[in-house]
Amino acid sequence: MEKIAIYNNKGGVGKSTISVMLAHGLAKLDYKVLLLDLDDQNNCSLFLGMDTDQYEKTFFDLLENPANFESCIYKARENLFILPNTDFRKIQRSIDLEDNEKRNIRTILSEKLQQSSNYNFDYIIIDCSPSMGTVNDSILYYTDRVLIPIQLEVASIKGIVSIYEHLERIGIDRSKLSLIIPNLMDIRTKEHKENLELVKANFKDMVTSPVLRRTKITESASQGLTIYEIDDVAQEQFYPILRRVVSG
């Protein structure tokens, strides 16, 4: 089982969209996938058309009760399950309390998600909030790899450096940063084209092919569908990224 975080401390880069599209893409390739929504906006459920009212238990119940793992996961698609959160602030307070009591946030997710190993998941994809704090730190310790979606704008690109610096501060080897995914690229603009080349020059093989800004991707999310369910052409740009994820 491989654990992958979709992380950027900057908002608006499309982390939840990338998380959902990669998770469903892997599921369609016959991998069994758990999508863990630890973003403060809980968008993964929305993008998958899941009704949050149906969630009797969520990730918070694993932290506090603890609940049975099976009671907290929900089938979203064939081979794809979601472990949602419906109140990020409660999760934040719970993990902050662990940190304040000097418990080891390096291992809290391993402990709370221990039962996931019984379900033969090939991948756990974690959608992170756009912040630095104990929740994201616990995710960064837990995961095997980190994928960074960015927009091709100067502020977003500079933010990659701050991620490297943060990993160093909390004692995580920078090699855990696996891929940089240029997202929402507008091929009509000179700025985006030049910035893509800048990112490639600095980060070389870490950079995937870009995900272009497409109305169909936005429409799919608002309809509670993924791009694989509504547009054969737009979904093709995710295939090279999926191959990179699977190849390691």
C-alpha positions in Angstrom: 0.0 0.0 0.0 1.4 3.4 -1.1 0.4 6.5 0.7 0.5 9.7 -1.3 -0.2 13.3 -0.1 -1.5 16.0 -2.5 0.0 19.0 -0.8 0.7 22.7 -1.2 0.6 25.4 1.5 -0.9 27.7 -1.0 -4.6 27.7 -1.8 -6.3 27.8 -5.2 -3.9 25.4 -7.0 -6.5 22.7 -7.5 -5.4 20.2 -4.9 -8.8 18.6 -4.4 -9.4 18.4 -8.1 -6.1 16.6 -8.6 -6.7 14.4 -5.6 -10.1 13.2 -7.0 -8.9 12.8 -10.6 -5.8 10.8 -9.5 -7.8 8.7 -7.1 -10.5 7.8 -9.6 -8.0 7.4 -12.4 -6.1 4.8 -10.3 -9.4 3.1 -9.5 -10.2 2.8 -13.1 -6.8 1.2 -13.7 -8.1 -1.5 -11.3 -6.2 -0.4 -8.2 -8.1 -0.3 -5.0 -7.9 3.3 -3.7 -8.8 5.1 -0.4 -9.2 8.9 -0.8 -8.7 10.5 2.6 -10.2 14.0 2.7 -8.2 16.2 5.1 -8.8 19.5 3.4 -10.5 22.1 5.4 -13.1 22.7 2.7 -14.1 19.0 2.3 -14.3 19.3 -1.5 -13.6 15.7 -2.3 -17.1 14.6 -1.3 -18.6 17.4 -3.4 -16.5 16.6 -6.4 -17.5 12.9 -6.2 -21.2 13.7 -5.8 -21.3 12.3 -2.3 -23.9 13.5 0.1 -22.3 14.5 3.4 -25.5 13.9 5.2 -25.0 10.2 4.6 -21.8 10.1 6.7 -22.6 8.6 10.1 -19.0 8.5 11.0 -15.9 10.2 9.6 -12.2 10.6 10.2 -12.8 12.4 13.4 -14.4 9.3 14.9 -11.2 7.4 14.2 -9.3 10.0 16.1 -11.6 10.4 19.1 -13.6 7.2 19.7 -11.9 5.3 18.1 -14.5 4.0 15.7 -14.2 0.8 13.6 -12.4 1.8 10.4 -15.1 0.1 8.1 -17.8 2.3 9.6 -15.9 5.5 8.5 -15.3 4.7 4.8 -17.8 5.0 2.0 -17.8 3.6 -1.5 -17.6 6.4 -4.1 -16.9 4.5 -7.3 -15.8 1.0 -8.2 -12.5 0.4 -6.5 -12.7 3.9 -4.9 -13.5 4.6 -1.3 -13.6 7.8 0.6 -12.7 8.5 4.3 -14.3 12.0 4.7 -14.1 14.7 7.3 -17.0 17.0 7.9 -15.4 19.3 10.5 -11.7 20.1 9.9 -11.6 22.3 13.0 -12.4 19.3 15.3 -9.6 17.3 13.7 -7.2 20.2 14.1 -8.0 20.6 17.7 -7.7 16.8 18.3 -4.2 16.6 16.7 -3.2 19.9 18.3 -4.1 18.3 21.7 -1.9 15.3 20.9 1.0 17.7 20.1 0.4 19.7 23.2 0.5 16.6 25.3 3.8 15.7 23.7 2.4 12.6 22.0 4.1 11.8 18.7 2.3 13.3 15.8 4.9 11.5 13.6 2.9 8.2 14.2 -0.7 9.3 14.9 -1.9 8.6 11.4 -0.2 5.2 11.3 -1.9 4.4 14.6 -5.4 5.6 13.6 -5.3 4.2 10.1 -3.8 0.9 11.1 -7.0 -1.0 10.2 -6.7 0.2 6.6 -4.1 -2.5 6.0 -6.9 -5.1 6.3 -8.6 -3.8 3.2 -5.9 -4.4 0.6 -5.8 -0.8 -0.6 -3.1 -0.3 -3.3 -3.1 3.5 -2.7 -4.2 6.0 -0.1 -4.5 9.4 -1.6 -4.7 12.3 0.9 -6.0 15.7 0.0 -4.4 18.2 2.4 -5.4 21.7 3.5 -3.5 24.7 2.1 -1.6 25.4 5.4 1.2 24.5 7.7 0.2 23.0 10.9 0.0 19.8 13.0 -2.6 18.1 10.7 -0.5 18.5 7.6 2.7 17.7 9.5 1.2 14.4 10.7 0.2 13.7 7.0 3.7 14.5 5.8 5.2 12.1 8.3 2.7 9.4 7.4 2.9 9.4 3.6 5.5 7.8 1.3 5.4 10.4 -1.3 4.2 14.0 -1.7 2.8 15.4 -5.0 2.7 19.2 -5.3 0.1 20.8 -7.6 1.0 24.4 -8.6 -0.3 27.1 -10.8 2.1 28.6 -13.3 2.3 31.9 -11.5 5.4 33.4 -9.7 3.9 33.2 -6.2 2.9 29.6 -6.6 6.3 28.6 -8.0 8.1 30.4 -5.2 5.9 28.4 -2.8 7.7 25.2 -3.7 10.8 26.5 -1.9 8.9 27.1 1.3 7.7 23.5 1.2 11.3 22.3 1.0 12.2 24.6 3.9 9.3 23.3 6.0 10.2 19.7 5.4 13.7 20.5 6.6 12.3 22.2 9.8 10.3 19.2 10.7 13.0 16.7 9.9 11.6 15.0 6.7 13.9 14.2 3.9 13.2 16.3 0.8 13.3 13.2 -1.4 9.8 12.5 -0.2 8.7 15.3 -2.7 8.0 13.1 -5.7 6.2 15.1 -8.4 5.3 18.7 -9.2 2.0 18.9 -11.2 1.5 22.2 -13.2 -2.2 22.7 -13.0 -4.7 25.1 -14.6 -2.3 26.0 -17.4 -3.5 28.5 -19.9 -1.6 27.8 -23.1 -2.6 31.1 -24.6 -0.5 33.1 -22.1 3.2 33.8 -22.5 3.5 33.9 -18.7 2.3 30.3 -18.2 4.5 29.0 -21.0 7.6 30.8 -19.7 6.9 29.7 -16.1 6.5 26.1 -17.2 9.9 26.2 -18.7 11.3 27.8 -15.5 9.8 25.0 -13.3 11.2 22.4 -15.7 14.6 24.0 -15.6 14.7 24.0 -11.8 13.0 20.7 -10.9 13.7 18.7 -14.1 12.2 15.2 -14.0 10.0 15.9 -11.0 7.7 18.0 -13.3 4.8 16.2 -14.9 3.0 17.2 -18.1 0.7 20.1 -17.3 -3.0 19.9 -16.7 -4.6 22.5 -19.0 -7.4 24.8 -17.9 -10.5 23.1 -19.2 -14.1 24.1 -18.7 -15.1 20.4 -18.7 -12.9 19.8 -15.6 -14.7 22.6 -13.7 -18.1 21.4 -14.9 -17.4 17.8 -13.9 -16.6 18.8 -10.3 -19.7 21.0 -10.0 -21.8 18.0 -11.2 -20.3 15.6 -8.7 -18.6 13.6 -11.5 -15.0 13.1 -12.5 -13.5 13.9 -15.9 -13.4 10.2 -16.8 -17.2 10.2 -16.6 -18.0 13.2 -18.9 -15.2 13.9 -21.4 -13.0 11.5 -23.3 -10.6 14.2 -24.6 -10.0 16.2 -21.4 -9.3 13.1 -19.3 -6.4 12.2 -21.6 -4.1 14.8 -20.0 -4.3 12.9 -16.7 -3.0 9.6 -18.2 0.7 10.7 -18.2 0.5 11.8 -14.6 -1.2 8.5 -13.6 1.7 6.6 -15.3 4.2 8.6 -13.3 2.3 7.9 -10.1 2.2 4.1 -10.8 5.8 3.9 -12.0 6.9 5.5 -8.7 
